[in-house]
Amino acid sequence: MYLFLISLAAAGIAFMVFRNARLRFNKTEASFALSGVIVAFFIALMQCFTIIPAGHVGVVDFLGTVNENTLKAGVNVVNPLANVYKFSIKEQEFKETMPVPSKEGLTIQLEISLIYQLNPDKTNQLFKTVGENYQGTILLPQFRSVVRSVTAKYEAKALYTSQRETVSGEIEAQLQKLVEKQGLTILAAPLRQITLPQGLTMAIEEKLKAEQESQRMQFILLKEKQEAERKRIEAQGISDFQNIVAKGITEQLLKWKGIEATEKLANSTNSKVIVIGSGKSGLPIILGGDNGK
């Protein structure tokens, strides 16, 4: 805005100088003044355009009135008397190192990142309600408060072990509820580094080793129990099979099998002499159970 007004004033002054020089027939001064008019007018004309870089939006503020529409990336025609504020809508990150409490009352040094992004459709509303320094005004204070309130619900071990993903997700969800109305989107809040009090790290590691060993022994016992059950079922199956076979072998079945064997022996090309048992059944001696009666 100020550059536009200055350019117009410079163009006006240069035009007056050009006019006076022509009246005095001073061609050199007139040429110089005309060049000044052209340059000043060109600078003033350029203030009617603004360039929004890629990954940004522009908010137009004309004498305290914020335009409801944001400017997109590229060349935009604007009121030369208005101020244009450019906001990045790219993914942004800031890192914070802070002391946080745990459920046991311990103080833990936590290094955490916050990855966030502006909603381009709500940037003008953010500018009207918060201003350009939205990070320091609402985002950072809310972020610190949420982190401390969430870590206070978890034991120090949870921050040190695999539960850190759960803690990170809860921080992200709670912070999103607080800032989404201002047009901010929280993408992630990863825990980067955790420094526990001296001696606590070793104690947690020893406890984790003991828990892992206990889980390993439980697995071995379960496996052995399953193997024993498999063997018991297998033995029961064999016993049941033998009982069924024993019940199915009768005297009539044995006689029938003997007759079949005699027929096969008689029809065999290798048979020269067939010896028939002397019992009632007349079966071969090798099968006759009542031989000699």
Secondary structure, DSSP 8 states (H G I E B T S, - for coil): -HHHHHHHHHHHHHHHHHHHHHHTT-HHHHHHHHHHHHHHHHHHHHTTEEEE-TTEEEEEEETTEE-SS-B-SEEEE--TTSEEEEEE-S-EEEEEEEEEE-TTS-EEEEEEEEEEEE-GGGHHHHHHHT-S-HIIIIIHHHHHHHHHHHHTTS-HHHHHSTTHHHHHHHHHHHHHHHHGGGTEEEEE--EEEEE--TTHHHHHHHHHHHHHHHHHHHHHHHHHHHHHHHHHHHHHHHHHHHHHHHHH--HHHHHHHHHHHHHHHHT-TT-S---B-SSSS--BTTT-TTTT-
